[in-house]
Amino acid sequence: MSHLLHIDSSIRGEHSISRRLTARAADAWRAAHPGGTVTHRDLGRDPLPHLDEAGGLARITPPDRHTAAQAASWELTRRLVEEVRQADTVMLGLPLYNYGAPSSVKAWVDHLVAPGLSLDPETGTGLLGGREFLVLASRGGGYGEGTPRDGWDHAEAWLPHGVSAMGLEPRFITAELTLAEVQPAMAELIPLARESLAAAEEAIDRLWSTESVPA
């Protein structure tokens, strides 16, 4: 049975474009996988703890020597890795905040990097490869080639490197200029913003449209 891990990270609630995109994609996934199951983790509303000293030391200390705090952090990491392991498709909503990924997403990735759970400590081989990793990104401004802020989107540049140790390879679908509708200074960019959003939605609608559906 197919399984989707749906992760949101926006802190903008119903105003979030990334949540709008992930909801659309989740509906498309369900339509293409009747009988499939979905796990939803909401990092924006229920963030994970950032790795502290106990969490960091838990990764370099044998489990039988863990303190209570180290054991608790390691158990959380184990659960998060298992969520990914059980999924055929991992879908992450990724808004751009202050030119980077939300700190909650960084915390999620930090927990996933766990020798013995998500990567082989002897060979360095990632243990979570072979599954689809779809990233639905939103950016308030424009960061494409030739724009004044070309290269300022550090979230999309960072994530492939951040998850590479586990063998995950993200595929991005991005809507940009999402603040054009609410920022008067960006009003002239509204047509481009709508075009970008429509293109992202069309790309989502095509994701699983050609997959065979089990009888």
Summary of the structure (lengths in Angstrom):
residues: 215
radius of gyration: 18.4
end to end distance: 12.6
largest distance: 60.9
contacts: 663
relative contact order: 0.16
helix: 42%
strand: 18%
